[in-house]
Amino acid sequence: MSEAILQGSKYIGSGLATIGLAGAGVGIGTVFGSLITGLARNPSLQGQLFTYAILGFALTEAIALFALMMAFLILFT
């Protein structure tokens, strides 16, 4: 009985940890949506805005990878 509760808790915990992936998806959409808006307003800043967008994408994707890593750690340990 105790093993079943532990396994169920692992499934629930890893499912809750993957909620961070949805937040990262929203964050990536916001980054690139803001890039398109910024380029539409001032196309001469394309290089600088694209650099900032790639940096924002990388940081947001790192959060998603941390959330996925936590989900796997909870599930398989």
N, C-alpha and C positions, 0 to 999 in steps of 0.2 A: 504493500500500500504506500509506504513512504517513498519508494523508488518511482512510483507512478506520479505522485505529487511533485517530486523533484523534476521529473521529465516534463510534466505539464507546465511547471513554473519556468523551465528553460525556454519552452516554446513561446510562452507569453512574454517573457523578458526580451527574447530576441525579436519578436514581432514589434514590441514597443520601441526597441532600439532602431528599427528600420524607419521609424517616423522621421528621423533626421534626414533620410534620403528624399522625402517629399519636400522638406524645407530647402534642401540644396537645389532641387529642381526649380522651385520658385525663385530662389536666389539667382540661379544662372539665367533664368528668363528675364529677371529684372535687370541684370547686368547688361545683357545684350539688347534688351529693349531700350535701356538708357543710352547705349552706344548709338543705336539707330536714331534716336531723338536728337542726340548731340550732333551727329553728323548731318542731320537734316537742317539743324539751326546754323551750324558753322562748319562747312566742309573743309575749310583750310586747316582745321585742327585734327585731321584724320589720323596722322601718325601718333600724336600724343594720346588721343582718345582710345585708339586701338591698343596701345601699350597698357593703359589703365584698365581696359576691358579684359585683356588677357590676364593681367595680375588679379583682377577680381574673380575671373573664372577659376584660376588656379587655387585661390584661397577658398572659394566656395566648394570646389571639387574636393579639396583636402578635408573639409568638414564632412562631406558625404563619405569619403573613404574611411574616416575615423568612425562614423556611425556604423558602416558596414563591418568594419573590423570588430567593433564592440559586439555587434549582433552575432558574428561568428564565434567570438570568444565565449559569449554566454551560452551559445548553443552547443559547442563542442568541447567544453571543459567541465 
